[in-house]
Amino acid sequence: MGLITKFFLLLILITSVHANDGIDVLVSNKDIRYKSIVTLDDVFQRKVNKVKRHCIPVEKKDFKKLKLIAKRYISSGKVLCLKDLKTDDQGVVVFDFGTVQIEKRGKVIFENKKYIKIRNTNGKIEKIYKDGSQ
């Protein structure tokens, strides 16, 4: 075998070893609904060879710093990208009923003497009566 042939074989061997390394990404292990909170329990880590061109994979450190919400429906087995998630921009609403305090994530829509209407993080509207009844 000639020197050039040995060089090309060595080059092919090196590129094939590096091609199998892959990229560590987070993949959804279940279907994630629109506007639902995504936690580390909903994902697992996997090595893939490549990701889509416009996808910037989410890292585990993002989950520790921020509360992330799905911007669209994500089916199970899909790579989580930053464009698919947003941070929790809705605050915490605290209801004070004297001795009992209730904290809910959402936004106050309407309030009067009898009840309060809030929009939850998943988009549903909830009516909470001030006297504690349902």
C-alpha positions in Angstrom: 0.0 0.0 0.0 1.2 3.4 -0.9 1.6 6.3 1.5 -1.3 8.2 0.0 -3.7 5.3 0.4 -2.6 4.9 4.1 -3.2 8.6 4.6 -6.7 8.5 3.2 -7.6 5.4 5.2 -6.4 7.1 8.4 -8.4 10.2 7.5 -11.6 8.2 6.9 -11.0 6.4 10.3 -10.6 9.7 12.2 -13.7 11.3 10.6 -15.9 8.2 11.3 -14.8 8.2 15.0 -15.7 11.9 15.3 -19.0 11.5 13.4 -20.3 9.0 16.0 -19.7 11.4 18.9 -23.0 13.2 18.4 -24.6 16.1 20.2 -26.1 15.9 23.6 -29.7 17.3 23.4 -32.8 17.1 25.6 -35.7 15.1 24.0 -39.3 15.0 25.2 -40.3 11.7 26.7 -44.1 12.4 26.5 -46.4 14.7 24.5 -46.2 18.3 25.9 -49.3 20.3 25.5 -49.4 24.0 24.4 -48.8 26.4 27.2 -48.0 23.7 29.7 -45.0 24.0 32.1 -42.0 21.9 31.0 -39.9 20.3 33.7 -36.9 18.1 33.7 -39.2 15.1 34.4 -40.7 15.7 30.9 -37.4 15.3 29.1 -34.4 13.0 28.9 -30.9 13.4 27.4 -29.9 11.7 24.2 -27.0 11.9 21.7 -28.0 12.8 18.1 -25.9 13.2 15.0 -27.4 16.5 14.0 -30.3 18.9 14.7 -32.3 21.1 12.4 -30.5 24.2 11.2 -32.6 26.8 13.1 -32.8 24.7 16.3 -30.7 25.8 19.3 -31.0 22.9 21.8 -32.2 23.6 25.3 -29.8 22.7 28.1 -30.4 21.4 31.6 -29.1 24.6 33.1 -32.0 26.5 31.5 -34.5 24.5 33.5 -32.7 25.3 36.8 -32.7 29.1 36.2 -36.1 29.6 34.5 -39.6 28.3 34.4 -40.2 27.2 30.8 -43.6 27.0 29.0 -44.3 25.3 25.7 -45.0 27.8 22.9 -46.5 24.9 20.8 -47.5 21.3 21.0 -44.4 19.1 21.2 -44.8 15.4 20.5 -42.8 12.8 22.3 -39.3 12.0 20.9 -38.7 15.5 19.5 -35.7 17.6 20.3 -36.5 20.6 22.5 -35.4 23.9 20.9 -35.3 27.4 22.4 -37.8 28.6 19.8 -40.3 26.0 21.1 -40.2 27.3 24.7 -40.7 30.6 26.5 -40.2 31.8 30.0 -43.0 32.1 32.5 -44.0 35.8 32.1 -47.2 35.5 34.2 -46.9 36.3 37.9 -48.2 34.7 41.0 -51.7 35.8 42.2 -52.2 35.6 45.9 -55.7 35.3 47.3 -56.0 36.2 51.0 -59.2 34.8 52.6 -58.3 35.8 56.2 -56.6 32.8 57.7 -56.1 31.0 54.4 -53.8 32.2 51.6 -53.9 30.6 48.1 -51.2 31.1 45.5 -52.0 30.6 41.8 -49.9 31.1 38.7 -51.8 33.3 36.3 -53.2 36.7 35.7 -56.2 38.5 37.2 -58.8 39.1 34.5 -61.8 40.4 36.5 -62.6 41.1 40.1 -65.7 42.2 42.0 -67.1 41.8 45.5 -68.2 38.2 45.0 -65.4 36.5 42.9 -62.2 36.8 41.1 -61.5 35.5 37.6 -57.9 34.5 36.7 -56.4 33.1 33.5 -54.1 30.1 34.4 -50.8 29.4 32.7 -52.5 26.8 30.5 -55.0 29.3 29.2 -58.0 28.2 31.2 -60.1 30.7 33.0 -60.9 30.0 36.7 -63.5 31.6 38.9 -62.7 31.8 42.6 -65.3 33.0 45.0 -64.2 35.3 47.9 -66.4 33.6 50.4 -64.8 30.2 49.8 -67.8 28.6 48.0 -67.7 26.9 44.6 
